Amino acid sequence: QLQLQESGPGLVRPSETLSLTCTVSGGSISTYYWNWFRQPPGKGLEWIGDVYYSGSTNYNPSLKSRVSISVDTSKSQFSLKLNSVTAADTAVYYCARELGRYFDLWGRGTLVTVSS
Amino acid sequence: EIVLTQSPGTLSLSPGERVTLSCRASQIISSAYLAWYQQKPGQSPRLLVYGASSRATGIPDRFSGSGSGTDFTLTISRLEPEDFAVYYCQQYGDSPPFIYTFGQGTKLEIK
């Protein structure tokens, strides 16, 4: 059964780069779009962007200037980088699989706090 | 950008009751691109309905989705204790900007 697991630092300093990895296990990362979301504490969900297994990407325009998503099919991983972070970037970050313009499989999420 | 507005914000209900949650889009969207999720505290979202009315794998038939154009609903025919959670609708915009957006959520709480 395919599973997703986020990993990365739980604390990032302001102005630095947030880096997270999502590992796909129990299935192939080839095919499908792979996505990143975030959810500030007590708030709703925001789509950050996606990556196809071929490496093509799409980003939310609200974050596009600071975001980069990449895929490493050899490791069955895809990654998120968000630069110049501020306290407003504090959130639980989720990775998920897109099946048909909706998201059927999600990681458990990882809390990233931006603080000095 | 298409904005989804969910109502009400919070509902206080009892197990066994029937509930209908509303999701209204700021412009017409394709029913194929409307989904509903359930999220419990400390958990990731769980897909309930996609394509406005198709239940996801393993979702009980007490959950049903309907709607078209700008108005969509999720109905739970008979609330079970495990259904008390936050529910989000989500859409994909097939015109620029091509992004996914969510409603702000409706919280179902036990009365």
Boltz contact constraints between the chains, C-beta under 6 A:
constraints:
  - contact:
      token1: [A, 44]
      token2: [B, 102]
      max_distance: 6.0
  - contact:
      token1: [A, 44]
      token2: [B, 104]
      max_distance: 6.0
  - contact:
      token1: [A, 44]
      token2: [B, 105]
      max_distance: 6.0
  - contact:
      token1: [A, 45]
      token2: [B, 102]
      max_distance: 6.0
  - contact:
      token1: [A, 47]
      token2: [B, 100]
      max_distance: 6.0
  - contact:
      token1: [A, 60]
      token2: [B, 99]
      max_distance: 6.0
  - contact:
      token1: [A, 61]
      token2: [B, 97]
      max_distance: 6.0
  - contact:
      token1: [A, 94]
      token2: [B, 44]
      max_distance: 6.0
  - contact:
      token1: [A, 101]
      token2: [B, 33]
      max_distance: 6.0
  - contact:
      token1: [A, 101]
      token2: [B, 92]
      max_distance: 6.0
  - contact:
      token1: [A, 102]
      token2: [B, 35]
      max_distance: 6.0
  - contact:
      token1: [A, 102]
      token2: [B, 50]
      max_distance: 6.0
  - contact:
      token1: [A, 104]
      token2: [B, 47]
      max_distance: 6.0
  - contact:
      token1: [A, 106]
      token2: [B, 44]
      max_distance: 6.0
  - contact:
      token1: [A, 106]
      token2: [B, 45]
      max_distance: 6.0
  - contact:
      token1: [A, 108]
      token2: [B, 44]
      max_distance: 6.0
  - contact:
      token1: [A, 109]
      token2: [B, 44]
      max_distance: 6.0
